Amino acid sequence: MSKMKFKDLLDNNSGITKGPFGGDIKKAYFVPKGEDTYKVYEQGVVYENNVNYGTYYIDSERYNKLKKFEVLTGDILLTGAGTLGELFVV
């Protein structure tokens, strides 16, 4: 594996995308897992190094409002609270 600088991994347009926070992702918006739901990737995914960690889901309406936070294969998740700077590649 070749070495790279972290800055070289960042999106040229937005760098690091933080969030969502506060009113955008309240627990009241979580729904049971279903056919038209989307997984919410919490910090536990990073701490556990497991993309399947967690049980929070949102419906398609909420997902469309939060689309800029979509997590894709190859994305790097970085903790921003608790133990800072832990990384996980999806």
JODAKA-V937513 format. One record per residue. N is the residue number from 1. RES is the residue in one small letter. PHI is phi as a letter, one per 30 degrees, with the letter a starting at -180 (none if undefined). D_CENTER is the distance of its C-alpha to the mean C-alpha in Angstrom with 1 decimal. Layout:
# JODAKA-V937513
n: <N:N>
res: <RES:RES>
phi: <PHI:PHI>
d_center: <D_CENTER:D_CENTER>
This chain:
# JODAKA-V937513
n: <1:2:3:4:5:6:7:8:9:10:11:12:13:14:15:16:17:18:19:20:21:22:23:24:25:26:27:28:29:30:31:32:33:34:35:36:37:38:39:40:41:42:43:44:45:46:47:48:49:50:51:52:53:54:55:56:57:58:59:60:61:62:63:64:65:66:67:68:69:70:71:72:73:74:75:76:77:78:79:80:81:82:83:84:85:86:87:88:89:90>
res: <m:s:k:m:k:f:k:d:l:l:d:n:n:s:g:i:t:k:g:p:f:g:g:d:i:k:k:a:y:f:v:p:k:g:e:d:t:y:k:v:y:e:q:g:v:v:y:e:n:n:v:n:y:g:t:y:y:i:d:s:e:r:y:n:k:l:k:k:f:e:v:l:t:g:d:i:l:l:t:g:a:g:t:l:g:e:l:f:v:v>
phi: <none:d:d:b:d:e:d:d:c:d:d:d:d:b:i:c:c:c:j:d:b:h:d:d:b:d:e:d:d:d:b:d:e:a:d:c:c:b:d:c:d:c:e:e:e:d:d:c:h:b:d:d:d:j:b:c:b:b:d:d:d:d:e:d:d:c:e:d:c:e:c:c:e:j:d:c:c:b:d:b:b:i:d:d:i:d:c:b:c:d>
d_center: <24.6:25.2:24.1:22.1:21.4:17.9:18.9:19.8:16.3:15.1:15.2:18.7:18.1:15.2:14.7:11.6:9.4:8.9:8.0:8.6:11.4:14.8:16.3:13.4:11.7:14.8:15.5:18.2:16.0:14.9:17.1:18.3:16.9:19.0:19.8:18.2:15.0:11.3:9.0:6.7:4.4:6.3:7.9:10.4:8.6:9.3:12.6:13.8:12.8:12.3:9.8:12.1:11.7:11.6:13.3:11.7:12.0:12.8:15.7:16.1:17.5:14.6:12.2:14.7:14.6:10.8:11.0:10.5:6.7:6.9:5.4:8.8:11.0:11.8:8.7:8.7:6.2:8.6:9.7:11.3:13.4:15.7:16.1:15.0:14.1:13.1:11.5:10.2:10.6:9.2>
